[in-house]
Amino acid sequence: MSDEIALDEEFQQNRRINRQTVDEVMTRRFGQAYVEYRSLWRKSGPGYVPEVPIHIDIETIDLCNYKCKYCWRNSETRYVDPEKINTGKKFPVRIFRKILDEVASKGLYSVNFGFSGECLLNDDLVKMVGMARDAGVIDIRIITNGSLLNRDKAYRLVDAGVTFFSISIDACSAETYKKIKGNNNFQKLRENLLLLRELQKDELPLIRTSFYPCPENRDEEEQFVDAFSPLSDFIDIQPFTSPEPDEAAPVAPFCDIPFRRLSIFADGEVAPCCTFFSRKLIVGNVISQTIEEIWNSQKMNCIRDMFVKRKTSGICRTCLSSTR
């Protein structure tokens, strides 16, 4: 197994396994601007709320070509109203331009395309990546199941300025992959990782693969790390988050996400985080409001105050009791 390296970037209590750190590569590429970004990230919390979100997640399309067993998009999951998901709605490019014009120069350092839905289904993705790069966003991330990648699409995304390419795999065998993901693309993903490695320029985009232990794959974690370390710059072992939470489970008292980031769905609705449950906690809409209005709203401040006081309640309590 590769060595584990503790980084300052932790999300949802991931265990990160890698041979070289994200910070080392990004600092070599972006210098002091990246150092300032990470410093502000660490500073943000109960004692300091930045002027605008440091990071924004964008759902480029409300649709996915997969039907993963534990995803909230799965129609068999009871937690989310099935009439409100998988609508096929695309995030408007003009609204993304509006967001960049408003906050890119005020402290927006990072954008993630793909926190929800399969971002490669949106033909405007390359354009949006380029817009973020031209606006001065440092960290431009794509999270995908990887099945729709081909050489042309991968080349255009790398050329547009993607810094971080994450492929969710969660299995070390084709058989297990099919049980979890519902299809037979396992071998194709290995080929696509080799393609991304070939297209890297000056160590970017960083290639991340991820694995969450679940009942179907718990015996494959060590094998996964050994198999995918040569194909990845780093691996995240994520905690298993059930879309059907156990309300009796212990609840974490604090979450730092609302102090650092916002997540925006394809219909413009904004949530304070990017978890399974964020659709139940809408704090505004970017089509009718500015990012700054939402970021400084009473709803956001109430959520932050809840964590400052360590009194988790409502949908946040449900979410923070769901991680196994």
C-alpha positions as CSV (number, residue, x, y, z in Angstrom):
1,M,0.0,0.0,0.0
2,S,1.2,3.6,-0.7
3,D,2.1,5.8,2.3
4,E,-0.6,7.9,3.8
5,I,0.1,11.6,3.9
6,A,-1.9,14.0,6.1
7,L,-2.9,17.1,4.1
8,D,-4.6,20.3,5.4
9,E,-7.4,19.6,3.0
10,E,-9.9,17.2,4.5
11,F,-13.4,16.6,3.4
12,Q,-16.0,14.4,5.0
13,Q,-13.2,12.8,7.1
14,N,-11.6,11.2,4.0
15,R,-8.5,9.1,4.4
16,R,-6.1,10.3,1.7
17,I,-3.5,8.1,0.3
18,N,-1.0,9.5,-2.2
19,R,2.6,9.7,-3.3
20,Q,2.9,13.4,-3.6
21,T,0.6,16.0,-2.1
22,V,-1.9,18.2,-3.8
23,D,-0.3,21.2,-2.1
24,E,3.1,20.5,-3.5
25,V,1.9,20.3,-7.1
26,M,-0.5,23.3,-6.9
27,T,2.1,25.5,-5.2
28,R,4.6,24.8,-7.9
29,R,2.1,25.7,-10.5
30,F,0.3,28.7,-8.9
31,G,2.8,30.0,-6.3
32,Q,1.7,32.5,-3.7
33,A,-1.8,32.7,-4.9
34,Y,-2.4,29.0,-4.0
35,V,-0.7,29.5,-0.6
36,E,-3.1,32.3,0.1
37,Y,-6.0,30.2,-1.0
38,R,-5.1,27.4,1.4
39,S,-4.4,29.8,4.2
40,L,-7.8,31.3,3.9
41,W,-9.4,27.9,3.7
42,R,-7.8,26.9,7.0
43,K,-8.7,30.3,8.6
44,S,-12.4,30.1,7.7
45,G,-14.6,28.9,10.5
46,P,-16.4,30.1,13.6
47,G,-13.9,33.0,14.1
48,Y,-13.8,34.1,10.5
49,V,-16.3,34.1,7.5
50,P,-14.7,35.2,4.2
51,E,-16.4,38.0,2.2
52,V,-17.5,35.4,-0.4
53,P,-17.4,31.6,-0.6
54,I,-13.9,30.3,-1.2
55,H,-15.3,27.4,-3.2
56,I,-18.5,26.8,-5.2
57,D,-19.9,23.5,-6.4
58,I,-21.9,23.6,-9.6
59,E,-24.4,20.9,-10.7
60,T,-23.9,21.3,-14.4
61,I,-26.9,19.0,-15.2
62,D,-29.6,17.4,-13.1
63,L,-29.1,14.0,-14.6
64,C,-26.8,11.0,-14.5
65,N,-26.1,8.1,-16.8
66,Y,-25.5,5.8,-13.8
67,K,-27.9,4.3,-11.2
68,C,-25.6,3.7,-8.3
69,K,-27.0,1.6,-5.6
70,Y,-26.3,4.1,-2.8
71,C,-26.9,7.4,-4.6
72,W,-29.8,9.7,-3.8
73,R,-30.5,9.9,-7.5
74,N,-31.5,6.3,-7.5
75,S,-35.3,6.2,-7.9
76,E,-35.4,3.4,-5.3
77,T,-34.1,5.8,-2.7
78,R,-36.9,7.1,-0.6
79,Y,-35.2,10.1,0.8
80,V,-35.6,12.5,-2.2
81,D,-38.8,13.3,-4.0
82,P,-38.3,11.5,-7.4
83,E,-40.2,14.3,-9.2
84,K,-37.4,16.8,-8.2
85,I,-34.4,14.9,-9.5
86,N,-33.1,13.6,-12.8
87,T,-35.0,16.4,-14.6
88,G,-32.3,16.9,-17.2
89,K,-32.1,20.6,-16.5
90,K,-28.8,22.2,-17.4
91,F,-27.1,24.9,-15.4
92,P,-27.3,28.1,-17.5
93,V,-24.0,29.4,-18.8
94,R,-25.2,33.0,-18.4
95,I,-25.8,32.4,-14.7
96,F,-22.3,31.0,-14.3
97,R,-20.9,34.1,-16.0
98,K,-23.0,36.2,-13.6
99,I,-21.5,34.4,-10.6
100,L,-17.9,34.8,-11.9
101,D,-18.4,38.5,-12.6
102,E,-19.7,39.0,-9.1
103,V,-17.2,37.0,-6.9
104,A,-14.2,35.7,-8.9
105,S,-12.2,38.8,-8.0
106,K,-13.4,38.9,-4.4
107,G,-12.0,35.6,-3.2
108,L,-13.5,32.7,-5.2
109,Y,-10.5,30.4,-5.5
110,S,-12.1,27.0,-6.4
111,V,-15.0,25.7,-8.5
112,N,-16.1,22.1,-8.6
113,F,-18.2,20.8,-11.5
114,G,-20.0,17.6,-10.7
115,F,-20.9,17.5,-7.0
116,S,-24.3,16.2,-8.2
117,G,-25.2,14.7,-11.6
118,E,-22.8,13.6,-14.2
119,C,-21.1,16.8,-15.4
120,L,-19.9,15.2,-18.7
121,L,-23.5,15.1,-19.9
122,N,-23.5,18.9,-20.3
123,D,-21.9,19.9,-23.6
124,D,-21.2,23.4,-22.1
125,L,-18.7,21.9,-19.6
126,V,-15.6,22.8,-21.5
127,K,-16.8,26.3,-22.0
128,M,-17.6,26.7,-18.3
129,V,-14.1,25.4,-17.3
130,G,-12.5,28.0,-19.7
131,M,-14.7,30.7,-18.2
132,A,-13.5,29.9,-14.7
133,R,-9.9,29.8,-15.9
134,D,-10.2,33.2,-17.7
135,A,-11.8,34.7,-14.5
136,G,-8.7,33.7,-12.5
137,V,-10.2,30.8,-10.5
138,I,-7.2,28.7,-9.3
139,D,-8.6,25.3,-8.6
140,I,-11.0,24.0,-11.2
141,R,-12.3,20.5,-10.4
142,I,-14.3,17.9,-12.2
143,I,-15.9,14.9,-10.4
144,T,-17.3,12.3,-12.7
145,N,-18.0,8.6,-13.0
146,G,-15.6,8.7,-16.0
147,S,-17.7,6.6,-18.3
148,L,-18.3,9.3,-20.9
149,L,-14.6,10.4,-21.3
150,N,-12.9,10.0,-24.6
151,R,-9.7,11.4,-26.0
152,D,-11.2,14.5,-27.6
153,K,-13.3,15.4,-24.5
154,A,-10.4,14.8,-22.1
155,Y,-8.0,16.8,-24.2
156,R,-10.4,19.8,-24.5
157,L,-11.0,19.8,-20.7
158,V,-7.3,19.6,-19.9
159,D,-6.6,22.4,-22.4
160,A,-9.4,24.5,-20.9
161,G,-7.7,24.5,-17.5
162,V,-8.9,21.7,-15.3
163,T,-6.6,21.2,-12.3
164,F,-8.3,18.3,-10.6
165,F,-9.9,15.3,-12.2
166,S,-11.7,12.9,-9.9
167,I,-13.2,9.6,-10.9
168,S,-15.5,7.7,-8.5
169,I,-14.8,4.0,-8.8
170,D,-15.5,2.3,-5.4
171,A,-14.6,-1.2,-6.5
172,C,-11.5,-3.3,-7.4
173,S,-13.3,-5.8,-9.7
174,A,-15.7,-5.7,-12.6
175,E,-18.1,-7.9,-10.7
176,T,-18.2,-5.6,-7.6
177,Y,-18.3,-2.5,-9.8
178,K,-21.5,-3.8,-11.5
179,K,-23.1,-4.5,-8.2
180,I,-22.6,-1.0,-7.0
181,K,-22.8,1.0,-10.2
182,G,-25.1,-1.1,-12.3
183,N,-22.9,-1.4,-15.5
184,N,-19.8,-2.9,-17.0
185,N,-17.5,0.1,-17.5
186,F,-14.8,-1.0,-15.0
187,Q,-12.2,-1.7,-17.6
188,K,-12.9,1.5,-19.5
189,L,-12.2,3.5,-16.4
190,R,-8.7,2.0,-16.2
191,E,-8.2,3.0,-19.8
192,N,-9.5,6.5,-19.2
193,L,-7.1,7.0,-16.2
194,L,-4.2,6.0,-18.5
195,L,-5.5,8.6,-21.0
196,L,-5.6,11.4,-18.4
197,R,-2.1,10.4,-17.3
198,E,-0.9,10.8,-20.9
199,L,-2.5,14.2,-21.2
200,Q,-1.1,15.7,-18.0
201,K,0.9,18.9,-18.5
202,D,3.3,20.1,-15.7
203,E,1.7,17.5,-13.3
204,L,-1.9,18.8,-14.0
205,P,-4.6,17.9,-13.9
206,L,-4.1,16.0,-10.7
207,I,-5.8,12.6,-10.9
208,R,-7.9,11.4,-8.0
209,T,-9.7,8.1,-7.6
210,S,-12.1,7.5,-4.8
211,F,-13.5,4.5,-2.9
212,Y,-16.2,4.3,-0.2
213,P,-16.5,1.1,1.8
214,C,-20.0,-0.4,1.6
215,P,-21.4,-3.9,2.1
216,E,-20.5,-4.9,-1.5
217,N,-16.8,-3.9,-1.5
218,R,-15.5,-4.0,2.1
219,D,-13.0,-6.7,1.3
220,E,-11.5,-4.8,-1.7
221,E,-10.2,-1.6,0.0
222,E,-6.6,-2.7,0.2
223,Q,-6.6,-4.2,-3.3
224,F,-8.1,-1.0,-4.6
225,V,-5.3,1.1,-3.2
226,D,-2.7,-1.2,-4.6
227,A,-4.4,-1.4,-8.0
228,F,-5.1,2.3,-8.5
229,S,-2.1,4.0,-6.9
230,P,-0.1,3.7,-10.2
231,L,-3.0,5.3,-12.1
232,S,-3.7,8.1,-9.7
233,D,-1.9,11.0,-8.0
234,F,-3.9,10.4,-4.9
235,I,-6.7,8.2,-3.6
236,D,-9.5,9.2,-1.2
237,I,-11.1,6.5,1.0
238,Q,-14.4,8.1,1.9
239,P,-16.7,7.3,4.7
240,F,-19.9,5.5,3.7
241,T,-22.8,8.0,3.8
242,S,-26.2,6.3,3.6
243,P,-29.0,8.1,1.8
244,E,-31.3,6.5,4.4
245,P,-29.6,7.8,7.6
246,D,-29.9,6.1,11.0
247,E,-31.6,8.8,13.1
248,A,-30.4,7.0,16.3
249,A,-26.7,7.2,15.2
250,P,-24.2,9.5,17.0
251,V,-24.2,13.0,15.6
252,A,-21.0,15.0,14.8
253,P,-21.2,18.4,16.6
254,F,-19.5,20.5,14.0
255,C,-19.3,21.0,10.2
256,D,-17.0,23.6,8.6
257,I,-18.5,23.5,5.1
258,P,-20.9,26.4,5.6
259,F,-18.0,28.7,6.5
260,R,-16.2,28.0,3.2
261,R,-18.4,27.0,0.3
262,L,-21.8,27.0,-1.4
263,S,-23.3,24.3,-3.7
264,I,-25.6,25.3,-6.6
265,F,-28.0,23.0,-8.3
266,A,-28.9,23.2,-12.0
267,D,-32.2,25.1,-11.3
268,G,-30.2,27.8,-9.5
269,E,-31.2,26.7,-5.9
270,V,-28.3,27.0,-3.5
271,A,-27.4,24.8,-0.5
272,P,-24.8,25.3,2.2
273,C,-23.0,22.0,1.4
274,C,-22.8,19.2,-1.3
275,T,-24.0,16.2,0.7
276,F,-26.8,13.8,-0.1
277,F,-29.1,15.9,2.1
278,S,-28.4,19.4,0.8
279,R,-31.6,19.4,-1.4
280,K,-33.5,19.6,1.9
281,L,-31.7,22.8,3.0
282,I,-32.0,25.4,0.3
283,V,-30.8,28.9,1.3
284,G,-31.4,30.9,-1.9
285,N,-31.4,30.9,-5.7
286,V,-28.7,32.5,-7.8
287,I,-31.1,33.2,-10.7
288,S,-32.9,35.8,-8.5
289,Q,-30.2,36.6,-5.9
290,T,-26.5,37.4,-5.8
291,I,-24.0,35.0,-4.3
292,E,-23.2,37.6,-1.7
293,E,-26.8,38.0,-0.7
294,I,-27.1,34.3,-0.2
295,W,-23.7,33.9,1.5
296,N,-24.5,36.7,4.1
297,S,-28.2,35.7,4.5
298,Q,-30.0,35.1,7.7
299,K,-30.4,31.4,6.7
300,M,-26.6,30.9,6.2
301,N,-25.8,32.7,9.4
302,C,-28.3,30.6,11.4
303,I,-26.7,27.5,10.1
304,R,-23.2,28.7,11.0
305,D,-24.4,29.8,14.5
306,M,-25.8,26.3,15.1
307,F,-22.3,24.9,14.6
308,V,-20.6,27.6,16.6
309,K,-22.9,26.7,19.5
310,R,-22.4,22.9,18.8
311,K,-26.1,22.4,18.8
312,T,-26.7,20.4,15.6
313,S,-30.4,20.2,14.6
314,G,-32.7,19.6,11.6
315,I,-31.4,18.3,8.3
316,C,-27.8,18.9,9.4
317,R,-28.3,16.5,12.3
318,T,-29.7,14.0,9.9
319,C,-26.7,14.3,7.6
320,L,-24.1,14.2,10.4
321,S,-25.6,11.0,11.7
322,S,-25.4,9.2,8.4
323,T,-21.7,8.7,8.0
324,R,-20.6,5.2,8.9
